[in-house]
Amino acid sequence: MISNQIPDLIRELISFDLFPLTSAICVALSCGLIGNHLVLRKQSMMGDAISHAVLPGLVAAFLLSSSRSPVVMFLGAGASALITVALIELVKRLGRVEPGAAMGVVFSVMFALGVLMLEQASADHVDLDADCVLYGQLETLFFVAPNQWDQLLSIETLRAIPTQVTTLIGLTVLVLIFKLALHKELRIASFDPGLATTQGIHAGLITVLLMVMTAACAVASFEAVGSILVIAMLICPAATARLCTDRLSTQIKLSAVFAVSSAFIGYLLASFVPEMLGMPSSLNAAGMMSTVSGAMVAIAAAASPSHGLIAKSRRQRSLRRSIAIEDLIGTLYRASEMGITRSPTTTIELTMHIKDLNQVIQAAERQDLIINHGSQLELTKTGLATGAQLLRRHRLWEGYLVDEAGIRLDNVHDIAEQLEHLSTQEPVPDLQTDPQGKPVPPRMPPTL
Amino acid sequence: MNPTLAQSLTQTHDEIPSLREILDTLTLQSGFNTNAVIIAATLLGIAAGIIGAFALLRKRSLTADALSHATLPGITAAFLIASALGFNARSLPILLLGATISGILGVTLIHAILSHTRLREDAAIGIVLSVFFGIGVVLLSVIQSTATSSAAGLNHFIYGQTAAMLTNDAIIMGTIAFVSISIALLVMKEITIVCFNESFAKVTGIHTGFIDALILALIVLVTVSGLQAVGLILIVAMLIIPPAAARFWTDRVRVLVLLSALIGAISGFFGSSVSALLPRKPAGAVIVLCAGSIFILSMLLAPKRGVVAQIVRQSTLRVRIAIDHILESKYEHPEQHTKADLTLRVMLRALGFTSSLSASSTLTKRGLERGRRVHRNHMLWEQYLISFADIAPSHVDWSVDLVEHVLDDQLIQRLEREIRESGLHLDHASQEARS
C-alpha cells in the first residue's frame, strides 16, 4: 500500500521547481518553434525589438489600472508590441529607412519611453521592477504544494497555480495549434513569398500572424522569464537546428528538442549546481538558459555532421589529399608516356610542390595506385588506368579551352590543371589529340 | 565645488525648476559636476552621431545593439576578478576595460559566425546579444549571491544613471568620446570611400577589413563611454537615431555626418540638462526621446524624403493627371460636360483653363493650348507603342493614359521624328487603334 503522504523531497520539488521549470520549458518551446520562421526570414531581431518595446505598454497598463492583474498587463504589453510592429513597418515604408535601423529607432524610443514612465511610476511608490522585464523572476514562481497525493489535483491546488504559468501553458498550446494549422502556409511563405501568393496564400497575412505570435511569446513570457530568454529562445535553438539539417521539418523538430533541453539544463545549472558548490543562493535561471542555448549553437557550429566546422575542414582536407594524389598519379603517368616507368622520389619532390608528399605517397599506396620501391615510384595497373583518365580529362579540357573558349595555347595548361580534377562530364565528346598534339588516352572501359 | 550637485539637484526638487535654474543649467553655470556631466553627454552625442552615421552607411546599426548588450558580462567579470584580486571593484576604468574586452569579443564572434557558418547576420547578432547578456545576468546573480560587496552600482550600467556620476566619471566619458571623434574625423575620407564603393576602396589601396574593424572599434569606444550615463540598452539608440534622422535631410555624406553629430549633440545636451533639472528623469531615456522627437520631425518634415513632402508630391501629380484628362477630353469633345467634381472645377478655373465653374464651361485659350498639347502627346505615345513597341492596339489606351503625363519634350521630339521617318500618318493609325 502506497502512503498518501507526499515525501518531503518531492513536495519541495513541486513547490519550488515544478512551475519555474514548466514555465521555462513552455517559453522555450513556443519561442523555439516560432523562431524557426524568424531565422529563415532573416527577421531574428524582431523578437529583440518587440520584447524591449513591451515596456511602455506594461507601465501604461499598470498606471491606468493601478493593478498588477496579469490580464491588464498582458493587454498593455500586447498593445505595445503590436504598435511597435506597425511602427517599424511604417518607418521602413514611409521613411524608406534601412530595416535594421528602423527596428533600432522604434524599439529604443519605445524602451526609453518605458524607462521614463517607470521612473515616474516609482515616484508614486509603485513597485514595478525594471530589471524583471529584462531577466525575469522565474525563481518567484513557487507555490505551496499540499501534503497529500490526492490533494494534488484538487481544485484548490489548481487554483493556487500562478497565473503566469497558466498563461504560458496557454501560449504553448496556442503556438502548437498555430504551427500545426498553418504548417504548409508558413513553410511556403517563409521560403518564397512570391510562390505563396501564386498558390493563393496571403503571404502578407502570414507575416502579420507570425509577428502577432512573436509578440504573444514576448508578452506572455516577460514576467516569468524576462525578455532576454525570449530573444535567446527565438533565435538560438532555431539557429542550432539550422546548423544541423537542411530540411525544415527536421529543423523544427530539432529546434524544439534543443529549446526544451537548454531550458532544462539551464535550470539545473542555475538552481542545483550552486547549491552543490556551497553558494548561498541560486543563480539567475533565465540567464543560465540563454547561456546554455548559446553553448548549443557553439557546439553545433563546431561539431554538426553536415555543416560543422570540424566536418567541413575534414572534408576539405580529404579533397585536398585526393587532388594531391591525382596530381602525383598524373606526373607519374606523364613520365611513363615517355617510357620512364619508375620515377625517383627526389625528382617528384623537386618538381611537384606537395607539402606532405610522404603521406600522399602512403595514401596512394594504400589505394593500390602506386608501388613504392624505396627511392623510386611506379604506377600499378590501376594507377595507370587512373592516370590515363586524368590525362584524358586534362587534354580534353585543353582542347575545349583552345577551340571553344578561345584561350591562347600557352595559357590553357594551368586552367586545365585545375579542371582535370572535376569528375563531371567531359567537356568535348572526343578528340584524338590535344592542341599540342599529345594523344588523348581512350575512355576507360566501363568494366574497370 | 560640490561633487554631488547633480545628485542633490535631482533629489531636492520635486516641483518644476525655476527659469533661473533652467537658464543656469543650459548655460553651464550650475555647478562643476553638472557641467561636466552635460559637456560629457554632449560630446558623447557628437561621437555617437558621427560614428553612428558610418555604422548606418555600412548597415551595421544592429551590430551596435549586440555589442552594447555584450558589454555586460565584461563589466560583471571585471567586477568579480577585481574584487577577487583585492582591487577596488567599483573603479570605473576597470569596469570599462572589462566592457571593452567583452564588447570586442562579441563583435569578433558575430564576424566568426558570419564567416564560418551558414547563419545570417540577423541570427548572428541575436545569438551574441542574447547569450552574452544571459552570461552577464548569470554573473550579476553570482555577484549578488556572494554578497561580499554591494553590486548595486552595476545595475546602473543597464539603464544608465547620470545622477550618480562623479566629475571624474564624466571626464573619463568625455575623454573617450573626444578620442573617438578625433579618430573618426581623421579617417573620415577612407571610411566614406569604403562605405560607398568597396571595390574602388580596394583599388585605391584602402584596407577595407581594417576600416571595418576600425568602425567597429569606434562603436565599442562610444558604447563603453556611454554605458554609465545612458545604459547599455539605450546607448544603441544614440548610434542609430541621429544618423537615421539626418538621412532624411541630405544625400551627401559630409552633411549627413555633420547633421548626425548635431542631432546627437542636441539630444545629449538637452537630455542631460533635463535629467539634471527634473527629478526622476533618467538621462539615457530623455536623450533617446529627444533624438526620437527629432527623428519623427525629420521623417515628417524633411523637404525631399519627408513623409509630408512625399504626400504633397504624390497628390500634386494625381491632381495634374486628373486636370490633364479633363482638358484632353474637353479639347476632343468640346460639347460634352465634364465629369469633374467641384474641387477640380475650381482648380481648373483658378488655373485659368476654364472660363466658368459650370460643368459645361468652355476652355479658355490657355486651357485649349494645354488640352491640345496633352492630346498631341497622347497620340504620339500611342503611335510609338503601336509601331515600335509591339503593343497590341487594343491595349494602347490603357497604357497610354498612365504614361502620357511623364513624357518630356525631348522624347516627344524624338517620337515625332521617328514617326515621320517611318512614313506613317498620325491620324490614320490612331483611328485604327480606336475602332
HADDOCK unambig.tbl for C-alpha pairs under 7 A between the chains (distance, minus, plus):
assign (segid A and resid 39 and name CA) (segid B and resid 123 and name CA) 6.20 0.50 0.50
assign (segid A and resid 42 and name CA) (segid B and resid 120 and name CA) 7.00 0.50 0.50
assign (segid A and resid 42 and name CA) (segid B and resid 122 and name CA) 5.86 0.50 0.50
assign (segid A and resid 43 and name CA) (segid B and resid 122 and name CA) 6.59 0.50 0.50
assign (segid A and resid 44 and name CA) (segid B and resid 122 and name CA) 5.57 0.50 0.50
assign (segid A and resid 44 and name CA) (segid B and resid 123 and name CA) 5.59 0.50 0.50
assign (segid A and resid 44 and name CA) (segid B and resid 126 and name CA) 6.53 0.50 0.50
assign (segid A and resid 45 and name CA) (segid B and resid 122 and name CA) 6.08 0.50 0.50
assign (segid A and resid 45 and name CA) (segid B and resid 126 and name CA) 6.06 0.50 0.50
assign (segid A and resid 94 and name CA) (segid B and resid 307 and name CA) 6.27 0.50 0.50
assign (segid A and resid 95 and name CA) (segid B and resid 299 and name CA) 5.97 0.50 0.50
assign (segid A and resid 95 and name CA) (segid B and resid 306 and name CA) 6.91 0.50 0.50
assign (segid A and resid 95 and name CA) (segid B and resid 307 and name CA) 6.72 0.50 0.50
assign (segid A and resid 100 and name CA) (segid B and resid 61 and name CA) 6.14 0.50 0.50
assign (segid A and resid 100 and name CA) (segid B and resid 62 and name CA) 5.86 0.50 0.50
assign (segid A and resid 101 and name CA) (segid B and resid 61 and name CA) 5.61 0.50 0.50
assign (segid A and resid 101 and name CA) (segid B and resid 240 and name CA) 6.16 0.50 0.50
assign (segid A and resid 101 and name CA) (segid B and resid 244 and name CA) 6.98 0.50 0.50
assign (segid A and resid 104 and name CA) (segid B and resid 62 and name CA) 6.77 0.50 0.50
assign (segid A and resid 104 and name CA) (segid B and resid 237 and name CA) 6.65 0.50 0.50
assign (segid A and resid 104 and name CA) (segid B and resid 240 and name CA) 6.49 0.50 0.50
assign (segid A and resid 105 and name CA) (segid B and resid 237 and name CA) 6.37 0.50 0.50
assign (segid A and resid 105 and name CA) (segid B and resid 240 and name CA) 6.36 0.50 0.50
assign (segid A and resid 105 and name CA) (segid B and resid 241 and name CA) 5.46 0.50 0.50
assign (segid A and resid 108 and name CA) (segid B and resid 234 and name CA) 6.13 0.50 0.50
assign (segid A and resid 108 and name CA) (segid B and resid 237 and name CA) 5.60 0.50 0.50
assign (segid A and resid 109 and name CA) (segid B and resid 288 and name CA) 6.17 0.50 0.50
assign (segid A and resid 109 and name CA) (segid B and resid 289 and name CA) 5.87 0.50 0.50
assign (segid A and resid 109 and name CA) (segid B and resid 292 and name CA) 6.01 0.50 0.50
assign (segid A and resid 112 and name CA) (segid B and resid 285 and name CA) 4.29 0.50 0.50
assign (segid A and resid 112 and name CA) (segid B and resid 288 and name CA) 6.27 0.50 0.50
assign (segid A and resid 112 and name CA) (segid B and resid 289 and name CA) 6.41 0.50 0.50
assign (segid A and resid 113 and name CA) (segid B and resid 285 and name CA) 6.67 0.50 0.50
assign (segid A and resid 113 and name CA) (segid B and resid 289 and name CA) 6.92 0.50 0.50
assign (segid A and resid 115 and name CA) (segid B and resid 285 and name CA) 6.36 0.50 0.50
assign (segid A and resid 116 and name CA) (segid B and resid 281 and name CA) 6.29 0.50 0.50
assign (segid A and resid 116 and name CA) (segid B and resid 282 and name CA) 6.71 0.50 0.50
assign (segid A and resid 116 and name CA) (segid B and resid 285 and name CA) 6.07 0.50 0.50
assign (segid A and resid 119 and name CA) (segid B and resid 280 and name CA) 5.69 0.50 0.50
assign (segid A and resid 119 and name CA) (segid B and resid 281 and name CA) 6.93 0.50 0.50
assign (segid A and resid 120 and name CA) (segid B and resid 280 and name CA) 6.57 0.50 0.50
assign (segid A and resid 228 and name CA) (segid B and resid 130 and name CA) 5.87 0.50 0.50
assign (segid A and resid 228 and name CA) (segid B and resid 134 and name CA) 6.74 0.50 0.50
assign (segid A and resid 231 and name CA) (segid B and resid 130 and name CA) 6.05 0.50 0.50
assign (segid A and resid 232 and name CA) (segid B and resid 127 and name CA) 6.53 0.50 0.50
assign (segid A and resid 232 and name CA) (segid B and resid 130 and name CA) 5.01 0.50 0.50
assign (segid A and resid 232 and name CA) (segid B and resid 131 and name CA) 6.57 0.50 0.50
assign (segid A and resid 235 and name CA) (segid B and resid 123 and name CA) 6.31 0.50 0.50
assign (segid A and resid 235 and name CA) (segid B and resid 126 and name CA) 6.48 0.50 0.50
assign (segid A and resid 235 and name CA) (segid B and resid 127 and name CA) 6.39 0.50 0.50
assign (segid A and resid 236 and name CA) (segid B and resid 127 and name CA) 5.93 0.50 0.50
assign (segid A and resid 239 and name CA) (segid B and resid 119 and name CA) 6.94 0.50 0.50
assign (segid A and resid 280 and name CA) (segid B and resid 145 and name CA) 6.23 0.50 0.50
assign (segid A and resid 281 and name CA) (segid B and resid 145 and name CA) 5.55 0.50 0.50
assign (segid A and resid 283 and name CA) (segid B and resid 138 and name CA) 6.02 0.50 0.50
assign (segid A and resid 283 and name CA) (segid B and resid 141 and name CA) 5.35 0.50 0.50
assign (segid A and resid 283 and name CA) (segid B and resid 142 and name CA) 6.17 0.50 0.50
assign (segid A and resid 284 and name CA) (segid B and resid 137 and name CA) 6.69 0.50 0.50
assign (segid A and resid 284 and name CA) (segid B and resid 138 and name CA) 5.22 0.50 0.50
assign (segid A and resid 284 and name CA) (segid B and resid 141 and name CA) 5.71 0.50 0.50
assign (segid A and resid 287 and name CA) (segid B and resid 134 and name CA) 3.86 0.50 0.50
assign (segid A and resid 287 and name CA) (segid B and resid 135 and name CA) 5.98 0.50 0.50
assign (segid A and resid 287 and name CA) (segid B and resid 137 and name CA) 5.35 0.50 0.50
assign (segid A and resid 287 and name CA) (segid B and resid 138 and name CA) 5.23 0.50 0.50
assign (segid A and resid 288 and name CA) (segid B and resid 134 and name CA) 6.30 0.50 0.50
assign (segid A and resid 288 and name CA) (segid B and resid 135 and name CA) 6.73 0.50 0.50
assign (segid A and resid 288 and name CA) (segid B and resid 138 and name CA) 5.97 0.50 0.50
assign (segid A and resid 290 and name CA) (segid B and resid 130 and name CA) 6.58 0.50 0.50
assign (segid A and resid 290 and name CA) (segid B and resid 131 and name CA) 5.31 0.50 0.50
assign (segid A and resid 290 and name CA) (segid B and resid 134 and name CA) 5.27 0.50 0.50
assign (segid A and resid 291 and name CA) (segid B and resid 131 and name CA) 5.10 0.50 0.50
assign (segid A and resid 291 and name CA) (segid B and resid 134 and name CA) 5.59 0.50 0.50
assign (segid A and resid 291 and name CA) (segid B and resid 135 and name CA) 5.68 0.50 0.50
assign (segid A and resid 294 and name CA) (segid B and resid 127 and name CA) 6.72 0.50 0.50
assign (segid A and resid 294 and name CA) (segid B and resid 131 and name CA) 5.41 0.50 0.50
assign (segid A and resid 301 and name CA) (segid B and resid 117 and name CA) 6.52 0.50 0.50
